[in-house]
Amino acid sequence: MKEEVEKAIEEIRPHLAADGGDVELVEITDDGIVKVRFQGACAGCPMKQFTLQTGVGKIIMERVPQVKQVIAV
């Protein structure tokens, strides 16, 4: 599952990089929760929760059906 999540993150990364940000995979729990960490401009962005829900989390969950939730840490 980790490889699939990493591939999904690679899809998202150019969009975040265009705004000076990035996202890092921190952990995937046994119960399907993916933990990510925003970096760069995304780390302090007031829109990061929106980006998590409508971008990062959505794409990861679409590409990897075993993922139950994506959270930022």
C-alpha positions as CSV (number, residue, x, y, z in Angstrom):
1,M,0.0,0.0,0.0
2,K,2.9,2.4,0.7
3,E,4.1,2.3,-2.9
4,E,0.5,3.2,-4.1
5,V,0.2,6.1,-1.7
6,E,3.7,7.4,-2.7
7,K,2.6,7.3,-6.4
8,A,-0.5,9.3,-5.5
9,I,1.6,11.8,-3.7
10,E,3.9,12.1,-6.7
11,E,0.8,13.1,-8.7
12,I,-0.1,15.8,-6.3
13,R,3.4,17.1,-5.7
14,P,3.8,19.3,-8.8
15,H,0.6,21.2,-7.9
16,L,1.8,21.9,-4.4
17,A,5.3,22.8,-5.7
18,A,3.8,25.4,-8.0
19,D,2.8,27.3,-4.9
20,G,6.1,26.7,-3.0
21,G,4.8,23.7,-1.0
22,D,5.2,20.0,-0.7
23,V,3.7,17.0,1.2
24,E,5.5,14.1,2.9
25,L,4.2,10.7,3.8
26,V,4.7,10.2,7.5
27,E,3.0,6.9,8.3
28,I,0.3,4.5,7.2
29,T,-1.4,2.8,10.1
30,D,-2.7,-0.8,10.1
31,D,-6.3,0.5,10.0
32,G,-5.8,2.5,6.8
33,I,-5.1,6.0,8.1
34,V,-2.5,7.9,6.1
35,K,-0.6,10.6,7.9
36,V,1.0,13.3,5.9
37,R,3.0,16.4,6.7
38,F,2.8,19.6,4.7
39,Q,6.1,21.4,4.0
40,G,7.3,24.7,2.6
41,A,4.6,27.3,1.9
42,C,1.9,24.7,2.6
43,A,3.0,24.2,6.2
44,G,1.7,27.6,7.3
45,C,-1.0,28.1,4.7
46,P,-4.5,28.8,6.1
47,M,-5.9,26.8,3.2
48,K,-4.0,23.6,4.0
49,Q,-7.1,21.8,5.5
50,F,-9.0,22.6,2.3
51,T,-6.0,21.3,0.3
52,L,-6.0,18.1,2.4
53,Q,-9.7,17.4,2.0
54,T,-10.2,18.3,-1.7
55,G,-6.8,17.6,-3.1
56,V,-4.3,15.4,-1.3
57,G,-6.7,13.2,0.7
58,K,-9.2,12.9,-2.2
59,I,-6.6,11.7,-4.7
60,I,-4.9,9.3,-2.3
61,M,-8.3,7.8,-1.3
62,E,-9.3,7.5,-5.0
63,R,-6.0,5.9,-6.0
64,V,-5.7,3.6,-3.0
65,P,-9.2,2.3,-1.9
66,Q,-7.7,0.6,1.2
67,V,-7.1,4.1,2.7
68,K,-9.8,5.1,5.1
69,Q,-8.7,8.6,6.0
70,V,-5.9,11.0,5.3
71,I,-4.8,13.4,8.1
72,A,-2.2,16.1,8.5
73,V,0.3,15.8,11.4
